[in-house]
Amino acid sequence: MKKCIFFVLIPILAACGKKVTKSYQDMVGVWSSSSNNVNYTINIGSDNSGTYSECSGLLSCTEYSGQAKVNDGYLKLGFKKFKIDTYPVQAAGFWYMKIDGVTYYK
């Protein structure tokens, strides 16, 4: 019985969120920001892969990676969830978006 429930839930959970490349094409690319000696990078590939890194110094980095999805105002990279404050916007020839209070540019 437990196996039946498991196999029923997997497709349901996997379907949560929209793939970035399908519905949010403007998010694809390398986004970066810097604040208070911390460098932030979000890289969303055309294959829906995503990586996030937050580095303060050469050896102190936090990284997350996984499939990139957007759902209910959040960007998910694998199991890590980021709040989208501002979706990608182009102004004066530059793209920017605001994630978890940090403004990123590409």
DSSP file (Angstrom, degrees, kcal/mol; ACC not computed):
  #  RESIDUE AA STRUCTURE BP1 BP2  ACC     N-H-->O    O-->H-N    N-H-->O    O-->H-N    TCO  KAPPA ALPHA  PHI   PSI    X-CA   Y-CA   Z-CA
    1    1 A M     >        0   0    0      0, 0.0     4,-1.9     0, 0.0     5,-0.2   0.000 360.0 360.0 360.0 -42.2    0.0    0.0    0.0
    2    2 A K  H  >  +     0   0    0      1,-0.2     4,-2.3     2,-0.2     5,-0.1   0.877 360.0  54.4 -62.7 -36.5    2.8    2.4    0.9
    3    3 A K  H  > S+     0   0    0      1,-0.2     4,-2.4     2,-0.2    -1,-0.2   0.881 105.7  53.1 -64.9 -37.5    4.4    1.8   -2.5
    4    4 A C  H  > S+     0   0    0      2,-0.2     4,-1.5     1,-0.2    -1,-0.2   0.925 110.0  46.8 -62.8 -44.7    1.2    2.7   -4.3
    5    5 A I  H  X S+     0   0    0     -4,-1.9     4,-2.3     1,-0.2    -2,-0.2   0.914 111.3  52.6 -63.5 -42.6    0.9    6.0   -2.5
    6    6 A F  H  X S+     0   0    0     -4,-2.3     4,-1.8     1,-0.2    -2,-0.2   0.929 110.3  46.7 -58.9 -48.1    4.6    6.8   -3.2
    7    7 A F  H  < S+     0   0    0     -4,-2.4    -1,-0.2     1,-0.2    -2,-0.2   0.749 113.0  50.3 -70.1 -23.4    4.2    6.1   -7.0
    8    8 A V  H  X S+     0   0    0     -4,-1.5     4,-0.8    -5,-0.2    -1,-0.2   0.866 111.8  47.1 -78.5 -38.2    1.0    8.3   -7.1
    9    9 A L  H  X S+     0   0    0     -4,-2.3     4,-2.9     1,-0.2     5,-0.3   0.813  97.5  70.3 -75.5 -31.2    2.6   11.2   -5.2
   10   10 A I  H  X S+     0   0    0     -4,-1.8     4,-2.4     1,-0.2     5,-0.2   0.930 101.5  42.9 -56.7 -51.9    5.9   11.4   -7.3
   11   11 A P  H  > S+     0   0    0      0, 0.0     4,-1.1     0, 0.0    -1,-0.2   0.868 114.9  52.0 -64.4 -33.0    4.3   12.7  -10.5
   12   12 A I  H  < S+     0   0    0     -4,-0.8     3,-0.4     2,-0.2     4,-0.4   0.945 113.4  42.4 -66.6 -47.6    2.1   15.1   -8.6
   13   13 A L  H >< S+     0   0    0     -4,-2.9     3,-1.1     1,-0.2    -1,-0.2   0.865 111.5  55.4 -67.8 -36.1    5.0   16.6   -6.7
   14   14 A A  H 3< S+     0   0    0     -4,-2.4    -1,-0.2    -5,-0.3    -2,-0.2   0.764 102.4  58.2 -68.0 -24.0    7.2   16.7   -9.7
   15   15 A A  T 3< S+     0   0    0     -4,-1.1    -1,-0.2    -3,-0.4    -2,-0.2   0.557  77.7 115.6 -83.6  -8.2    4.6   18.8  -11.6
   16   16 A C  S <  S+     0   0    0     -3,-1.1    55,-0.0    -4,-0.4    -3,-0.0  -0.423  70.4  12.8 -66.6 131.3    4.6   21.6   -9.0
   17   17 A G  S    S-     0   0    0     -2,-0.2     2,-0.4    52,-0.1    54,-0.2   0.093  86.8 -88.0  87.3 158.6    5.9   24.9  -10.5
   18   18 A K  E     -A   70   0A   0     52,-2.9    52,-2.7     1,-0.0     2,-0.1  -0.863  41.4-108.8-105.6 137.6    6.5   26.0  -14.1
   19   19 A K  E >>  -A   69   0A   0     -2,-0.4     4,-1.9    50,-0.2     3,-0.6  -0.392  24.9-130.5 -62.9 139.8    9.8   25.4  -15.8
   20   20 A V  H 3> S+     0   0    0     48,-1.4     4,-2.4     1,-0.2     7,-0.2   0.904 104.5  53.1 -60.1 -44.7   11.6   28.6  -16.2
   21   21 A T  H 34 S+     0   0    0     47,-0.3    -1,-0.2     1,-0.2     4,-0.2   0.744 110.8  48.3 -67.8 -21.7   12.4   28.1  -19.9
   22   22 A K  H <4 S+     0   0    0     -3,-0.6    -1,-0.2     2,-0.1    -2,-0.2   0.909 131.3   9.3 -84.0 -45.1    8.7   27.5  -20.7
   23   23 A S  H  < S+     0   0    0     -4,-1.9    -2,-0.2     1,-0.1    -3,-0.2   0.615 132.1  41.1-114.0 -17.0    7.0   30.4  -19.0
   24   24 A Y    ><  +     0   0    0     -4,-2.4     3,-2.2    -5,-0.4     4,-0.3  -0.421  58.6 158.4-133.7  57.9    9.7   32.8  -17.8
   25   25 A Q  G >   +     0   0    0      1,-0.3     3,-1.5    -4,-0.2    -1,-0.1   0.771  69.0  67.9 -55.4 -31.4   12.2   32.9  -20.7
   26   26 A D  G 3  S+     0   0    0      1,-0.3    -1,-0.3    -3,-0.1    63,-0.1   0.680  90.5  64.2 -66.4 -16.2   13.6   36.3  -19.5
   27   27 A M  G <  S+     0   0    0     -3,-2.2    17,-0.3    -7,-0.2    -1,-0.3   0.672  77.0 106.2 -80.1 -16.8   15.1   34.6  -16.4
   28   28 A V    <   +     0   0    0     -3,-1.5     2,-0.3    -4,-0.3    17,-0.2  -0.435  61.9  50.5 -67.4 132.6   17.5   32.4  -18.5
   29   29 A G  E    S-D   44   0B   0     15,-2.5    15,-2.7    -2,-0.2     2,-0.6  -0.814  94.9 -50.3 136.1-174.4   21.1   33.6  -18.2
   30   30 A V  E     -D   43   0B   0     -2,-0.3     2,-0.4    13,-0.2    13,-0.2  -0.885  50.0-171.8-102.1 120.5   23.7   34.5  -15.7
   31   31 A W  E     -D   42   0B   0     11,-3.6    11,-2.6    -2,-0.6     2,-0.3  -0.895   6.8-179.2-112.0 139.0   22.6   37.1  -13.1
   32   32 A S  E     +DE  41 105B   0     73,-2.3    73,-2.4    -2,-0.4     2,-0.3  -0.968  10.7 170.8-141.8 157.8   25.0   38.7  -10.6
   33   33 A S  E     -D   40   0B   0      7,-2.1     7,-3.0    -2,-0.3     2,-0.3  -0.973  13.7-154.6-156.0 160.8   25.0   41.1   -7.8
   34   34 A S  E     +D   39   0B   0     -2,-0.3     2,-0.3     5,-0.2     5,-0.2  -0.988  19.2 160.0-145.0 133.5   27.5   42.4   -5.1
   35   35 A S  E >   -D   38   0B   0      3,-2.4     3,-1.3    -2,-0.3    -2,-0.0  -0.945  67.1  -7.2-156.2 130.9   26.7   43.8   -1.7
   36   36 A N  T 3  S-     0   0    0     -2,-0.3     3,-0.1     1,-0.3    -1,-0.0   0.895 128.6 -51.4  50.4  49.4   28.8   44.3    1.5
   37   37 A N  T 3  S+     0   0    0      1,-0.2     2,-0.5    19,-0.0    -1,-0.3   0.703 114.2 119.1  61.7  22.7   31.7   42.2    0.1
   38   38 A V  E <   -D   35   0B   0     -3,-1.3    -3,-2.4    18,-0.1     2,-0.5  -0.978  51.4-153.2-117.7 130.5   29.4   39.4   -0.9
   39   39 A N  E     -DF  34  55B   0     16,-3.1    16,-2.9    -2,-0.5     2,-0.4  -0.898  10.5-165.6-105.0 129.4   29.1   38.2   -4.5
   40   40 A Y  E     -DF  33  54B   0     -7,-3.0    -7,-2.1    -2,-0.5     2,-0.4  -0.908   7.1-179.2-114.9 140.2   25.8   36.6   -5.6
   41   41 A T  E     -DF  32  53B   0     12,-2.4    12,-2.5    -2,-0.4     2,-0.4  -0.992  10.8-174.9-141.0 132.9   25.3   34.7   -8.8
   42   42 A I  E     -DF  31  52B   0    -11,-2.6   -11,-3.6    -2,-0.4     2,-0.5  -0.997   8.9-172.2-122.7 125.4   22.2   32.9  -10.2
   43   43 A N  E     -DF  30  51B   0      8,-2.6     8,-2.0    -2,-0.4     2,-0.6  -0.963   2.5-175.9-121.9 114.6   22.8   31.0  -13.5
   44   44 A I  E     -DF  29  50B   0    -15,-2.7   -15,-2.5    -2,-0.5     6,-0.2  -0.948  15.1-151.0-113.9 117.4   19.7   29.6  -15.2
   45   45 A G    >   -     0   0    0      4,-2.9     3,-1.7    -2,-0.6   -24,-0.1  -0.388  26.7-113.5 -86.2 162.2   20.4   27.5  -18.2
   46   46 A S  T 3  S+     0   0    0      1,-0.3    -1,-0.1     2,-0.1   -18,-0.0   0.584 117.6  61.4 -69.3  -9.3   18.2   26.9  -21.3
   47   47 A D  T 3  S-     0   0    0      2,-0.1    -1,-0.3   -26,-0.0     3,-0.1   0.189 122.9-104.5 -98.7  14.7   17.9   23.3  -20.2
   48   48 A N  S <  S+     0   0    0     -3,-1.7    20,-3.7     1,-0.3     2,-0.2   0.551  76.9 139.0  72.0  11.1   16.1   24.4  -16.9
   49   49 A S  E     - G   0  67B   0     18,-0.2    -4,-2.9    28,-0.1     2,-0.3  -0.583  31.6-170.2 -79.6 150.3   19.2   23.8  -14.8
   50   50 A G  E     -FG  44  66B   0     16,-2.1    16,-2.1    -6,-0.2     2,-0.3  -1.000  14.8-174.0-144.9 144.9   20.0   26.4  -12.2
   51   51 A T  E     -FG  43  65B   0     -8,-2.0    -8,-2.6    -2,-0.3     2,-0.4  -0.985   4.0-166.7-134.8 148.8   22.8   27.2   -9.8
   52   52 A Y  E     -FG  42  64B   0     12,-2.7    12,-2.2    -2,-0.3     2,-0.4  -0.998   8.4-178.9-131.6 135.0   23.0   29.8   -7.0
   53   53 A S  E     -FG  41  63B   0    -12,-2.5   -12,-2.4    -2,-0.4     2,-0.4  -0.999  12.7-171.5-137.4 143.8   26.2   30.9   -5.3
   54   54 A E  E     -FG  40  62B   0      8,-2.2     8,-2.2    -2,-0.4     2,-0.4  -0.966  18.3-178.1-132.0 111.8   26.9   33.4   -2.5
   55   55 A C  E     +FG  39  61B   0    -16,-2.9   -16,-3.1    -2,-0.4     2,-0.4  -0.939  21.7 178.9-122.8 133.1   30.5   34.0   -1.9
   56   56 A S  S    S-     0   0    0      4,-2.6     3,-0.2    -2,-0.4     2,-0.2  -0.838  74.7 -16.2-126.7  93.4   32.3   36.2    0.7
   57   57 A G  S    S-     0   0    0     -2,-0.4   -18,-0.1   -20,-0.2     3,-0.1  -0.426  96.8 -65.6  99.1 178.9   36.0   35.8    0.0
   58   58 A L  S    S+     0   0    0      1,-0.2    -1,-0.2    -2,-0.2     3,-0.1   0.833 129.1  29.6 -75.8 -33.2   37.8   33.1   -2.0
   59   59 A L  S    S+     0   0    0     -3,-0.2     2,-0.7     1,-0.1    -1,-0.2   0.355  99.8  83.6-112.6   5.6   37.0   30.1    0.2
   60   60 A S        +     0   0    0     -3,-0.1    -4,-2.6    -4,-0.1     2,-0.4  -0.786  56.0 143.2-116.4  89.5   33.6   30.9    1.7
   61   61 A C  E     -G   55   0B   0     -2,-0.7     2,-0.5    -6,-0.2    -6,-0.2  -0.960  35.7-156.0-129.3 144.4   30.8   30.1   -0.7
   62   62 A T  E     -G   54   0B   0     -8,-2.2    -8,-2.2    -2,-0.4     2,-0.4  -0.975  23.5-175.8-113.2 131.5   27.3   28.7   -0.3
   63   63 A E  E     +G   53   0B   0     -2,-0.5     2,-0.3   -10,-0.2   -10,-0.2  -0.977  14.4 179.6-134.6 144.7   25.9   26.9   -3.4
   64   64 A Y  E     +G   52   0B   0    -12,-2.2   -12,-2.7    -2,-0.4     2,-0.3  -0.977   9.9 174.9-134.7 148.2   22.7   25.4   -4.5
   65   65 A S  E     +G   51   0B   0     -2,-0.3    14,-0.3   -14,-0.2     2,-0.3  -0.989  18.8 101.6-151.3 160.6   21.8   23.7   -7.7
   66   66 A G  E    S-G   50   0B   0    -16,-2.1   -16,-2.1    -2,-0.3     2,-0.2  -0.953  71.6 -23.8 156.2-170.4   18.9   21.8   -9.4
   67   67 A Q  E     -G   49   0B   0     -2,-0.3    11,-1.9   -18,-0.2     2,-0.5  -0.477  63.1-127.6 -69.4 136.2   16.1   22.2  -11.8
   68   68 A A  E     + B   0  77A   0    -20,-3.7   -48,-1.4     9,-0.2     2,-0.3  -0.761  38.5 162.2 -91.1 124.4   14.8   25.8  -12.0
   69   69 A K  E     -AB  19  76A   0      7,-2.2     7,-3.4    -2,-0.5     2,-0.4  -0.974  28.3-145.3-139.1 153.0   11.1   26.3  -11.5
   70   70 A V  E     +AB  18  75A   0    -52,-2.7   -52,-2.9    -2,-0.3     2,-0.3  -0.981  26.0 162.9-120.0 131.6    8.8   29.3  -10.7
   71   71 A N  E >   - B   0  74A   0      3,-2.4     3,-1.1    -2,-0.4    -2,-0.0  -0.935  63.7 -18.4-152.1 124.3    5.8   28.8   -8.5
   72   72 A D  T 3  S-     0   0    0     -2,-0.3     3,-0.1     1,-0.3    -1,-0.0   0.854 128.8 -43.2  50.7  45.5    3.6   31.4   -6.7
   73   73 A G  T 3  S+     0   0    0      1,-0.2    11,-3.0    10,-0.1     2,-0.4   0.664 117.2 109.4  79.7  16.2    6.2   34.1   -6.7
   74   74 A Y  E <   -BC  71  83A   0     -3,-1.1    -3,-2.4     9,-0.2     2,-0.5  -0.968  58.3-144.4-127.4 143.3    9.1   31.9   -5.8
   75   75 A L  E     -BC  70  82A   0      7,-3.0     7,-3.0    -2,-0.4     2,-0.5  -0.917  20.2-160.4-100.0 126.9   12.1   30.7   -7.8
   76   76 A K  E     -BC  69  81A   0     -7,-3.4    -7,-2.2    -2,-0.5     2,-0.5  -0.937  14.2-175.5-111.8 130.4   13.1   27.1   -6.9
   77   77 A L  E >  S-BC  68  80A   0      3,-2.5     3,-1.8    -2,-0.5     2,-0.4  -0.913  72.5 -52.9-120.0  99.5   16.6   25.7   -7.7
   78   78 A G  T 3  S-     0   0    0    -11,-1.9   -12,-0.2    -2,-0.5    -9,-0.1  -0.585 122.4 -20.7  66.2-122.9   16.4   22.1   -6.6
   79   79 A F  T 3  S+     0   0    0     -2,-0.4     2,-0.4   -14,-0.3    -1,-0.3   0.466 117.1  98.9 -96.2  -3.2   15.2   22.2   -3.0
   80   80 A K  E <   -C   77   0A   0     -3,-1.8    -3,-2.5   -15,-0.1     2,-0.4  -0.708  58.6-156.9 -89.3 136.2   16.2   25.8   -2.3
   81   81 A K  E     -C   76   0A   0     -2,-0.4     2,-0.4    -5,-0.2    -5,-0.2  -0.946   8.6-172.2-119.4 130.2   13.4   28.4   -2.6
   82   82 A F  E     -C   75   0A   0     -7,-3.0    -7,-3.0    -2,-0.4     2,-0.4  -0.965  24.8-122.6-122.3 136.5   13.9   32.1   -3.3
   83   83 A K  E     -C   74   0A   0     -2,-0.4    17,-2.9    -9,-0.2     2,-0.8  -0.635  20.3-138.2 -78.7 130.4   11.2   34.9   -3.1
   84   84 A I  E     +H   99   0B   0    -11,-3.0    15,-0.2    -2,-0.4     3,-0.2  -0.810  27.0 172.3 -90.7 109.5   10.9   36.8   -6.4
   85   85 A D  E    S+     0   0B   0     13,-2.3     2,-0.4    -2,-0.8    14,-0.2   0.873  75.4  12.0 -82.1 -41.3   10.4   40.5   -5.4
   86   86 A T  E    S-H   98   0B   0     12,-2.1    12,-1.7     3,-0.0    -1,-0.3  -0.980  76.9-135.7-139.8 124.0   10.7   41.7   -9.0
   87   87 A Y  E     -     0   0B   0     -2,-0.4     9,-0.1    -3,-0.2    11,-0.0  -0.313  55.2 -62.7 -69.6 162.6   10.5   39.6  -12.1
   88   88 A P  E     +     0   0B   0      0, 0.0     2,-0.3     0, 0.0     9,-0.2  -0.192  61.5 179.0 -53.9 133.4   13.0   40.4  -14.9
   89   89 A V  E     -H   96   0B   0      7,-2.5     7,-2.4    -3,-0.1     2,-0.5  -0.987  21.9-139.8-135.1 142.0   12.7   43.9  -16.4
   90   90 A Q  E     +H   95   0B   0     -2,-0.3     2,-0.3     5,-0.2     5,-0.2  -0.921  30.3 162.4-106.1 126.7   14.7   45.6  -19.1
   91   91 A A  E >   -H   94   0B   0      3,-2.9     3,-2.1    -2,-0.5    -2,-0.1  -0.991  65.4  -4.8-144.4 134.5   15.5   49.2  -18.5
   92   92 A A  T 3  S-     0   0    0     -2,-0.3     3,-0.1     1,-0.3    -1,-0.1   0.819 129.9 -54.7  53.3  35.7   18.2   51.4  -20.2
   93   93 A G  T 3  S+     0   0    0      1,-0.2     2,-0.4     0, 0.0    -1,-0.3   0.478 118.5 102.8  82.6   2.2   19.6   48.4  -22.0
   94   94 A F  E <   -H   91   0B   0     -3,-2.1    -3,-2.9    11,-0.0     2,-0.4  -0.911  62.0-138.2-119.9 146.4   20.1   46.3  -18.9
   95   95 A W  E     +H   90   0B   0     -2,-0.4    11,-1.7    -5,-0.2     2,-0.3  -0.824  28.3 170.9 -96.9 140.1   18.1   43.5  -17.4
   96   96 A Y  E     +HI  89 105B   0     -7,-2.4    -7,-2.5    -2,-0.4     2,-0.3  -0.988  11.8 177.1-144.1 156.3   17.5   43.3  -13.7
   97   97 A M  E     - I   0 104B   0      7,-1.9     7,-3.5    -2,-0.3     2,-0.5  -0.972  23.9-131.2-150.4 156.8   15.4   41.3  -11.2
   98   98 A K  E     +HI  86 103B   0    -12,-1.7   -13,-2.3    -2,-0.3   -12,-2.1  -0.956  24.6 177.2-119.2 120.3   15.1   41.3   -7.4
   99   99 A I  E >  S-HI  84 102B   0      3,-2.6     3,-2.3    -2,-0.5   -15,-0.2  -0.983  71.3 -14.4-124.2 126.9   15.3   38.0   -5.6
  100  100 A D  T 3  S-     0   0    0    -17,-2.9    -1,-0.1    -2,-0.4   -16,-0.1   0.846 129.4 -52.9  49.2  38.7   15.2   37.8   -1.7
  101  101 A G  T 3  S+     0   0    0    -18,-0.2     2,-0.5     1,-0.2    -1,-0.3   0.459 115.9 113.2  81.5   0.9   15.8   41.5   -1.5
  102  102 A V  E <   - I   0  99B   0     -3,-2.3    -3,-2.6   -69,-0.0     2,-0.5  -0.918  61.8-137.6-109.8 130.0   19.0   41.4   -3.7
  103  103 A T  E     - I   0  98B   0     -2,-0.5     2,-0.3    -5,-0.2    -5,-0.2  -0.772  22.0-164.4 -89.3 123.5   18.9   43.1   -7.1
  104  104 A Y  E     - I   0  97B   0     -7,-3.5    -7,-1.9    -2,-0.5     2,-0.3  -0.796   2.0-160.0-108.0 148.4   20.6   41.0   -9.8
  105  105 A Y  E      EI  32  96B   0    -73,-2.4   -73,-2.3    -2,-0.3    -9,-0.2  -0.937 360.0 360.0-126.2 148.9   21.8   42.2  -13.3
  106  106 A K              0   0    0    -11,-1.7   -76,-0.1    -2,-0.3   -10,-0.1   0.318 360.0 360.0-135.3 360.0   22.5   40.4  -16.5
